[in-house]
Structure formats: structure tokens, C-alpha cells
Amino acid sequence: MLLLILYPLRKRFRILHGLGRVTSWFRIHMVLGILGPTLIIILHSNFKIGSLNSRLALFTMLVVVASGIVGRYLYSQVHKGLYGSRAEARDILADAEALRRQLGLDLAGSTSIFAGLEDFNTRVSETPKSAMGGLWAALTIGTRVRSARRQMFRLTDKALSAHASQNGWSRRQKRERLSIFREHMRIYFAAVKKAQKLALFERLFALWHVLHMPLFVLLVITVVIHIFAVHLY
């Protein structure tokens, strides 16, 4: 359990930067975070709750373990793979922006489509003022994407029909062009949706960092009290 402290120390103090990679320390931290409490429950407490101070120490430890599991999940959502490089929401939005511009060029003169995509991108890119606002935005992004996508499909159908009439396209040409455009549109909205959810996980991961360390400090305090009480009484 004491070895768990090595991971945050490795990240914060430059003097320890030469002691292996942070990702390796993170692996060790996760393994010890599960192994330590398991050994305490099985060997130390023998599945018995015991006195009030031991119950408090055990409960605090389980809360810290649960917090670690939640943190691991949030970490995996924010990163490409568990130990990979960080996936930034702005990179996803940049790809979506490039695709949006390509869609605008595909139907030159269709200002309503371009303006609709611009308005949607602006609304979903706004940073929520609170964690609850970010959670609500992530939970409703699917509904907002479907609504915007249906609206864009109607506008593109209308624009392509007019464009097909002007250029004498056959039904097959119109159908193929519409299919390609809709597929591009699906990719665009999927990228925007992913970026919105990733932004939420980034915010939650930052909040988790603020909470996890005080919980660990509380665990240390309760363990010290437990050891003191056992030896005193």
C-alpha cells in the first residue's frame, strides 16, 4: 500500500524522472491498488469487519479502490488505448471541420447547408460552464446529432435535386452522388459526436484527479488511527 505513493511522486518530482517511464509506474500503481486491498481483506482482516476504527479504515480503502477503478475507466476513454498517447478533442473537431468544408465545396452555392453545419458546429463546440452541463451535453448529443443530420439530409436532397436538373443528371447519377454526400455527412456528425463525449470525459477525468488524492490522504489518516488504536488498546 505504501508503494502506491511512488506513482504520484514519480510524476511530480523531477529527481525521480529517471526511474522508468510514467506508463510503467501507472501499470504498477494499478496492480498494487488491487493487490494491496485484496491481501488486506483476505489475510489481514480475514473477512471480518472488526472494531469501529478498523471498519472506518476498511470502508475508506474500498472507497479509494472504487475511485481508482472509475479513474481507470475515464483514463481509457480519454486516451487511445490504456497506455497510448492522449486523444485530443480538438484534433477530432479539426477533422470534422475539414470534412465540413469539403461538403460545402461539394455543393457550391448551397449556403443554407453550409450555414446549418456552421451553426451546429458552433453550438456543440461551446464549453459547458459546469460538469453537470457537460454531462447533459454528452447525454443529449445523440439526439441533437440525429435532428441536425435529418435537417441536413433534407437540405442536401433539395439542393442535389436542383443541381441534377440543371446539369441533366440521370437518376442513377443523382442517387450515387446523394449516397456519397450522405456518407460524408454521417462521418462528419460521428466525429462531432465523438469530440463532444471526449470533451466530457476530459472534464470528468480532471475532476477525478482533484478527488482521488484527498481520498488517499484520508485513507492514510484512517490507517494510522487504526494502527495506533490497535497497539494502544
C-alpha positions in Angstrom: 0.0 0.0 0.0 2.9 2.4 0.7 4.4 1.6 -2.7 1.2 3.2 -4.3 2.7 6.6 -3.3 5.6 6.1 -5.7 3.5 6.7 -8.8 2.3 10.3 -7.9 5.8 11.1 -6.6 7.3 9.9 -9.9 5.1 12.3 -11.8 5.6 15.3 -9.6 9.3 15.3 -8.7 12.0 15.8 -11.4 14.6 14.0 -9.3 12.6 10.8 -9.9 12.1 11.2 -13.7 14.9 8.9 -14.5 13.3 6.0 -12.7 11.4 4.4 -15.6 8.5 5.6 -17.7 5.3 7.0 -16.2 3.2 4.4 -18.1 5.2 1.6 -16.4 4.6 3.2 -13.0 1.0 3.6 -13.8 0.7 -0.2 -14.5 2.4 -0.9 -11.2 0.1 1.6 -9.4 -3.0 -0.2 -10.8 -1.7 -3.7 -9.9 -0.8 -2.6 -6.4 -4.1 -0.8 -6.0 -5.9 -4.1 -6.5 -3.4 -6.5 -4.9 -2.9 -4.5 -1.7 -6.6 -4.2 -0.6 -7.2 -7.8 -1.7 -4.4 -9.0 0.6 -5.7 -6.8 3.5 -9.3 -8.2 3.2 -8.1 -11.9 2.8 -5.0 -12.1 5.1 -5.2 -9.1 7.4 -8.9 -8.8 8.3 -9.8 -12.4 7.4 -13.2 -11.2 6.0 -14.1 -9.7 9.5 -15.2 -6.1 9.9 -13.9 -5.8 13.5 -13.9 -2.6 15.6 -15.1 0.8 14.6 -11.7 2.1 13.7 -11.0 -1.0 11.5 -14.4 -0.6 9.8 -13.6 3.0 9.1 -10.2 2.1 7.6 -11.7 -0.7 5.5 -14.5 1.5 4.2 -12.1 4.3 3.3 -9.9 1.8 1.5 -12.8 0.4 -0.5 -13.8 3.9 -1.5 -10.3 4.6 -2.7 -10.3 1.4 -4.7 -13.6 2.2 -6.3 -12.3 5.7 -7.1 -9.3 4.1 -8.8 -11.5 1.8 -10.9 -13.5 4.9 -12.0 -10.3 6.7 -12.8 -9.0 3.8 -14.9 -12.2 3.9 -17.0 -12.1 7.6 -17.5 -8.4 7.3 -18.4 -9.1 4.7 -21.1 -11.8 6.9 -22.6 -9.6 9.9 -22.8 -6.5 8.1 -24.2 -6.0 6.0 -27.4 -5.7 2.6 -25.6 -4.9 2.3 -22.0 -1.3 3.3 -22.2 -1.2 5.2 -25.5 -1.0 8.8 -26.4 -3.8 11.2 -25.5 -6.7 11.7 -27.9 -7.4 15.4 -28.1 -11.0 16.5 -28.8 -9.7 19.4 -30.9 -8.0 17.0 -33.3 -11.3 15.2 -33.9 -13.1 18.6 -34.4 -10.3 19.7 -36.7 -11.0 16.6 -38.9 -14.7 17.3 -38.7 -14.1 20.9 -39.7 -12.1 19.9 -42.8 -14.8 17.5 -43.8 -17.5 20.2 -43.3 -15.6 22.5 -45.7 -15.3 19.7 -48.2 -19.0 19.2 -48.0 -19.6 22.9 -48.6 -17.4 22.7 -51.7 -19.3 19.7 -53.0 -22.4 21.8 -53.2 -21.1 25.2 -54.1 -23.8 27.8 -53.7 -25.8 25.8 -51.1 -25.4 28.5 -48.4 -28.2 27.1 -46.2 -26.4 23.7 -45.8 -23.0 25.4 -45.1 -24.7 27.8 -42.6 -26.5 24.9 -40.9 -23.3 23.0 -40.4 -21.6 26.1 -39.1 -24.3 26.8 -36.6 -24.4 23.2 -35.4 -20.6 23.1 -35.0 -20.6 26.3 -33.0 -23.3 25.1 -30.7 -21.7 21.7 -29.9 -18.2 23.2 -29.6 -19.2 25.5 -26.8 -17.5 24.5 -23.5 -20.1 23.8 -20.8 -19.9 26.1 -17.8 -20.2 23.2 -15.3 -19.6 19.4 -15.0 -23.4 18.9 -15.0 -23.7 21.0 -18.1 -21.1 18.9 -19.8 -22.8 15.7 -18.7 -26.1 16.9 -20.1 -24.5 17.9 -23.3 -22.9 14.5 -23.7 -26.2 12.7 -22.9 -28.2 14.7 -25.4 -25.6 14.9 -28.2 -27.0 11.8 -29.9 -30.5 13.4 -30.1 -29.1 16.7 -31.3 -26.9 15.0 -34.0 -29.9 13.0 -35.3 -32.0 16.1 -35.5 -29.3 18.1 -37.3 -28.5 15.2 -39.6 -32.1 14.8 -40.7 -32.3 18.5 -41.4 -29.1 18.5 -43.4 -30.3 15.4 -45.4 -33.5 17.3 -46.4 -31.5 20.3 -47.5 -29.0 18.3 -49.5 -31.7 16.3 -51.1 -33.3 19.5 -52.3 -30.0 21.1 -53.4 -28.9 18.0 -55.2 -32.3 17.7 -57.0 -31.9 21.2 -58.3 -28.3 20.7 -59.2 -29.2 17.4 -61.0 -31.9 19.2 -63.0 -29.6 22.0 -64.1 -26.8 19.6 -65.2 -29.1 16.9 -66.7 -28.1 14.1 -64.4 -29.7 10.7 -64.6 -31.5 9.2 -61.6 -28.5 6.9 -61.1 -26.1 9.7 -61.1 -28.2 11.6 -58.6 -28.6 8.6 -56.4 -24.9 7.9 -56.4 -24.0 11.5 -55.6 -26.6 11.6 -52.8 -25.3 8.4 -51.3 -21.7 9.7 -51.3 -22.8 13.0 -49.8 -24.8 11.3 -47.1 -21.9 9.1 -46.1 -19.6 12.1 -45.8 -22.3 13.7 -43.7 -22.5 10.7 -41.4 -18.8 10.7 -40.9 -18.9 14.4 -40.0 -21.6 14.1 -37.4 -20.0 11.0 -35.9 -16.7 13.0 -35.5 -18.6 15.9 -33.8 -20.4 13.4 -31.5 -17.2 11.7 -30.5 -15.5 15.0 -29.8 -18.4 16.1 -27.6 -18.2 12.9 -25.5 -14.4 13.1 -25.3 -14.6 16.7 -24.0 -16.9 15.4 -21.2 -14.5 12.6 -20.3 -11.6 15.1 -20.2 -13.6 17.3 -17.7 -14.6 14.3 -15.6 -11.0 13.0 -15.6 -9.8 16.4 -14.4 -12.4 16.4 -11.6 -11.5 12.9 -10.6 -7.8 13.9 -10.2 -9.0 16.5 -7.7 -11.0 14.0 -5.7 -8.7 10.9 -5.8 -5.7 12.3 -3.9 -7.7 13.7 -0.9 -9.4 10.2 -0.6 -6.0 8.6 -0.5 -4.8 11.1 2.2 -8.0 10.2 4.2 -7.1 6.5 3.8 -3.6 7.2 5.2 -5.1 9.0 8.2 -7.6 6.3 9.0 -4.9 3.6 8.7 -2.7 5.5 11.1 -5.5 5.8 13.6 -6.3 2.1 13.2 -2.7 1.1 13.8 -2.5 3.4 16.8 -5.7 2.2 18.3 -4.8 -1.5 17.9 -1.4 -1.1 19.6 -2.8 1.2 22.3 -5.9 -0.9 23.3 
